[in-house]
Amino acid sequence: LGCHKFINPIGIGLQKFDSYGVYRPYDENGVDIFSVGQFYNGPSFDSAIAMSDILKSDDRMARCTTETLFRYAHRRAPTINDAKYIDNIVVQWQLQNLGLKDLITLIVTSPSFTHSAASTLTNELGGE
């Protein structure tokens, strides 16, 4: 099974959404789409919303999502110096019960991003 034991439950939880993200309770033959699953060594769920609630309640998900988006925004892996910024972003995101767009805003308005972006632009323009 390898990594599929970890990722398959998420796919099962999202079965009722087509490739465009449109909800579809039945397949093309009118058969109810099965979307009941269980995380590897973890809780079970019977809908995408229930799966989402499980993921949202897990602190590891908030940190992983933040670190992944931080990596994309900065175009590099987080460093030890970024840890305080990431910690702060995770806390703000969780305490304020914010959405994904808000997380992106927290990342791109953090000093780590604004200072990094300014120095990158200066370097690209030939400044010091």
N, C-alpha and C positions, 0 to 999 in steps of 0.2 A: 504493500500500500504506500509506503513512503510518506511524502508530504500530502498525499490525497486524503489521508485520514484527518488532516487538519483543515484542508480547504473545501472538501466535498460538502460538509454541512452548510457552509455559506451558500454554495450553489443550489443546494436543495431548498434552502430558505427563500431563495429568490426565483424559484422555478415559475411562479405565477406571474412573472414579468417577462415580456418579450425582449428582443434585442434593442428595442427603442425605449424600454422602460415603461411600456404600457401594461397595465394590469390585465390579466386574462385568467379567469378562474377555471376555464375549460380549454382543452387542446382542440385542434382542428376537427377532431372526431366527436366533440361534445363530452369527452371524458374529463371528470374532475382531475385537476393537476395536483399531484402529491407534493406537499411542501412541509411535511413534518420531519424534523431531524433532531439530532443530538450532537453537541460538540464533543470532540474526543475527550473522554474522561471528564465530561462536564454535563451541564444541564441540557434538557431537551426543550424544543419549541415547536409550535404548531402553526406559525405564520411568520412572515417577514417582520412584522411589528414586534412580535415576541422575541424573535432573534435579535432584532435591533436593541430591544430593551436589555437583553442579556449582555450584549457587547457594550452598550453605554454604561452599564453598572460596573464594568471591569476597568479598574484604574490602568491596567496595562494597555487597554485599547486607546485611552486618551493620550498616553505617553507615546505609543507607537505611531498614532496618527499625527501627532504634533511633530515628532522627529522626522517622519517621512515627508511631510509638507515643508518642514524647515529645510530639509536636504534639497528638495526641488527648488524652493525659493532662492536659496543661497548658491545653488549649483555646485555644492560640495557637501562632504560629510560633516556633521557637527563635530566640533572640537571640545576639549575639556573647558575651554573658555566660554563656550556657548551654553554650558550646562545651566548656569544661573538664569539665562534668558529662557531656555526651554522650560525649566522648572516653573518660572513665573507665568509663562504662557499657559502651561497645563493647569496651574491653579486657577488662573483667571477664567479659563474656558470652562472648567468644571464647576466652580463656585457660582458663576453667572448663568450656568445652564445654556450656553450659547450654541449656535449652529455651526456648520462647516464654513460658511462664508465669514462668520465672525472669527473663527480660528485663523483663517487666511489673513484677515485684517490684523489680528493680534501679531501674527508673524511678520508681516511686511511693515508694521509700524513700530516694531521692537527696535531698540537701539542697535542690536546686533545686525539687523537688516539695513536700517537706514544709514548707519556708519559704514557698513561694508559696501553698500550700493554706492555711496558717495565716493569712497576711495577707489572703487573699481572704475567708476565713470571718469574720475580725475586721471587715473592711470591710462585709460583707453584714449583720453583726449590729449595725452602727452603732458599732463600737469605733474606736479610733485605730490 
